[in-house]
Amino acid sequence: DLDRADLRLRPGEYVAIRLLLALLFFLGSVVLLGVWPGLLFGILLGVLGFMLPALYVRRRISKRTEAINEQLSEFLRLTANAMRAGLALLQALESGARQLHPPLSLELERLLVDTRLGAKVDDALRDLAERVGSYEARMIITAILVQRATGGNLAEILDNAADTIEERERIRGEVRTFTAQQRLTGNILSVYPLLLALLFTALHPDLMSLLWTETAGLVLLTIGAGLQVTGFLVIRRILAIDY
């Protein structure tokens, strides 16, 4: 995941960051809220602190994969034209790497470096598909590998793949447009209770303080926070349409 997110961290460093954030969130809760409420919220905040780096990595992977997918159609057209001009596959990939922008150009350069260091072309292509991790990339690599094993007009295959990807991008854009209002509603509903809590705390601080000074208030606050997070995740899951 760190490789796919393009983060220059070793696994040990990544785990250490997650543990450090969890500890800081836990200790901060204990210091600010006291021992009893601080321990309860410290556990919840510690879990949150531990999960934040993972969420950040997943977000970077999603953004990077999306950026690569947007470049795939252009990459396929460039590669197909280069092969029609008489270049071999690796030469066509090198030509595409020079003409494209990151992040796809970086992945192509890494593939070329692997082949220069002795890796088989098929293995380097599979590694590329694994690093990118998108359905479109796996589809393209599979088509290239099948063509290398059975023969055929690779330039035509790449053009057909480019047409398919462009159609998928069109459908993806339509889905985003149709679900934009629902996603906005979900985000508003997620922050609405927090804004109300801040407003009531400003207007009636003595009344709201019962939520973190009394046991019953802490229980209700914990249940409410859990339900709010669950609702947010359910909304995100419903709107995560596979296409």
C-alpha positions in Angstrom: 0.0 0.0 0.0 2.8 2.4 0.8 4.3 1.7 -2.7 0.9 2.3 -4.4 0.4 5.5 -2.4 3.9 6.7 -3.6 5.1 7.2 0.0 8.8 6.9 0.8 8.3 5.1 4.1 9.4 1.8 5.3 6.8 -0.5 6.9 8.4 -0.1 10.3 8.3 3.7 10.1 4.6 3.6 9.0 3.6 1.4 11.9 5.6 3.6 14.3 3.7 6.7 13.1 0.4 5.0 13.6 1.3 3.9 17.2 2.7 7.4 18.0 -0.5 9.1 16.9 -2.6 6.6 18.9 -0.5 7.3 22.0 -0.7 11.1 21.5 -4.4 11.1 21.0 -4.9 8.9 24.1 -2.6 11.0 26.4 -4.1 14.2 25.1 -7.6 13.0 26.0 -6.4 12.0 29.5 -4.6 15.3 30.1 -7.5 17.5 28.9 -10.5 15.6 30.3 -9.1 14.0 33.4 -8.6 10.3 34.3 -12.1 8.8 34.1 -13.6 10.6 31.1 -10.1 10.8 29.6 -9.6 7.1 29.6 -13.0 6.4 27.9 -12.5 9.0 25.2 -8.7 8.2 25.1 -9.4 4.7 23.9 -11.8 6.0 21.2 -9.4 8.7 20.1 -6.4 6.3 20.3 -8.2 4.0 17.8 -9.0 7.1 15.7 -5.3 8.2 15.8 -4.2 4.7 14.8 -6.6 4.6 11.9 -5.9 8.1 10.5 -2.6 7.2 8.7 -4.3 4.2 7.1 -7.2 6.4 5.9 -4.6 8.9 4.5 -2.8 6.1 2.7 -6.0 4.8 1.2 -7.0 8.3 0.1 -3.6 8.8 -1.6 -4.0 5.4 -3.3 -7.4 6.3 -4.6 -6.3 9.7 -5.9 -3.2 8.3 -7.5 -5.1 5.4 -9.1 -7.7 7.9 -10.4 -5.0 10.1 -11.9 -3.4 7.1 -13.6 -6.8 5.9 -15.0 -7.3 9.4 -16.6 -4.0 9.0 -18.4 -4.5 5.4 -19.7 -6.4 6.3 -22.8 -3.8 8.8 -23.9 -1.1 6.3 -23.1 -2.7 3.5 -25.2 -3.1 5.8 -28.2 0.5 6.9 -28.0 1.7 3.3 -27.6 -0.5 2.1 -30.5 0.8 4.8 -32.8 4.4 4.2 -31.9 4.0 0.5 -32.6 2.4 1.3 -36.0 5.5 3.4 -36.7 7.6 0.3 -36.3 8.7 0.5 -32.6 8.9 -2.6 -30.4 6.8 -2.8 -27.3 9.5 -1.6 -24.9 10.5 1.2 -27.2 6.8 2.3 -27.5 6.5 2.2 -23.7 9.7 4.4 -23.4 8.3 6.8 -25.9 5.0 7.0 -23.9 6.9 7.6 -20.7 8.7 10.6 -22.2 5.5 12.2 -23.5 3.2 11.6 -20.4 3.2 13.3 -17.1 3.4 11.7 -13.6 2.1 9.5 -12.1 1.8 7.2 -15.1 5.2 8.2 -16.6 6.9 7.3 -13.3 5.4 3.9 -13.3 6.4 3.3 -16.9 10.0 4.5 -16.1 10.1 2.0 -13.2 8.9 -0.8 -15.5 11.7 0.1 -18.0 14.3 0.2 -15.2 13.2 -3.3 -14.1 13.6 -4.7 -17.6 17.1 -3.1 -17.9 18.1 -4.7 -14.6 17.2 -8.1 -15.9 13.5 -8.6 -15.2 11.4 -10.4 -17.7 9.0 -8.1 -19.6 6.0 -10.2 -18.6 7.0 -10.0 -14.9 7.6 -6.3 -15.1 4.2 -5.8 -16.7 2.5 -7.8 -13.9 4.4 -5.8 -11.3 3.1 -2.6 -13.0 -0.5 -3.8 -12.8 0.0 -4.8 -9.2 1.4 -1.3 -8.3 -1.4 0.6 -10.0 -4.1 -1.7 -8.7 -6.9 -0.5 -11.0 -9.2 -2.7 -13.0 -8.4 -0.8 -16.2 -4.6 -1.3 -15.7 -5.1 -5.0 -15.1 -7.3 -5.3 -18.2 -4.6 -3.6 -20.4 -1.7 -5.7 -19.0 -3.8 -8.9 -19.4 -4.5 -8.0 -23.1 -0.8 -7.3 -23.7 0.3 -10.6 -22.0 -2.3 -12.6 -24.0 -1.1 -10.9 -27.2 2.5 -11.7 -26.4 1.6 -15.4 -25.8 -0.7 -15.9 -28.8 0.2 -13.2 -31.3 -2.0 -10.6 -33.0 -2.2 -7.0 -33.8 -1.3 -5.3 -30.5 -1.8 -1.8 -31.9 -5.4 -2.6 -32.7 -5.9 -4.3 -29.3 -4.6 -1.1 -27.6 -6.9 1.1 -29.6 -9.9 -1.1 -28.7 -8.8 -0.9 -25.0 -8.6 2.9 -25.2 -12.1 3.0 -26.6 -13.4 0.9 -23.7 -11.6 3.0 -21.1 -12.9 6.2 -22.6 -16.5 4.8 -22.4 -15.9 3.8 -18.8 -14.7 7.3 -18.0 -17.8 8.8 -19.6 -20.0 6.5 -17.4 -17.9 7.3 -14.3 -18.5 11.1 -14.9 -22.2 10.6 -15.3 -22.4 8.6 -12.1 -20.5 11.3 -10.2 -22.9 13.9 -11.6 -26.0 12.0 -10.6 -24.7 11.3 -7.1 -23.2 14.7 -6.4 -26.3 15.9 -4.4 -26.4 12.7 -2.3 -22.7 13.0 -1.5 -23.2 16.6 -0.4 -26.2 15.7 1.7 -24.2 12.9 3.4 -21.3 15.3 4.2 -23.7 17.9 5.6 -25.5 15.3 7.8 -22.1 14.1 9.1 -21.0 17.5 10.4 -24.5 18.8 11.4 -24.6 17.2 14.9 -21.1 18.5 15.6 -22.1 22.0 14.7 -25.3 21.8 16.8 -23.2 20.5 19.8 -20.8 23.4 19.5 -23.8 25.9 19.3 -25.5 24.4 22.3 -22.2 24.4 24.2 -21.8 28.1 23.5 -25.4 28.9 24.5 -25.7 26.5 27.5 -22.3 25.4 28.7 -23.5 24.2 32.1 -26.1 21.9 30.5 -23.8 20.5 27.8 -21.0 19.9 30.3 -23.1 17.1 31.8 -22.2 15.0 28.7 -18.6 14.7 29.7 -18.8 15.1 33.5 -21.5 12.5 34.2 -21.3 8.8 33.5 -24.6 8.7 31.8 -23.6 11.7 29.6 -20.4 9.9 28.6 -22.3 6.8 27.7 -24.8 8.7 25.6 -22.0 10.8 24.0 -20.1 7.6 23.1 -23.2 5.9 21.6 -24.1 9.1 19.6 -20.6 9.4 18.2 -20.6 5.7 17.3 -24.0 6.0 15.5 -22.8 9.1 13.7 -19.7 7.4 12.4 -21.7 4.3 11.4 -24.2 6.5 9.5 -21.4 8.3 7.7 -19.7 5.0 6.7 -23.1 3.5 5.5 -23.8 6.6 3.4 -20.3 6.4 1.9 -20.8 2.7 1.2 -24.1 3.2 -0.5 -22.7 5.9 -2.8 -19.6 3.8 -3.6 -21.0 2.5 -6.9 -18.9 0.0 -8.8 -18.7 0.6 -12.5 
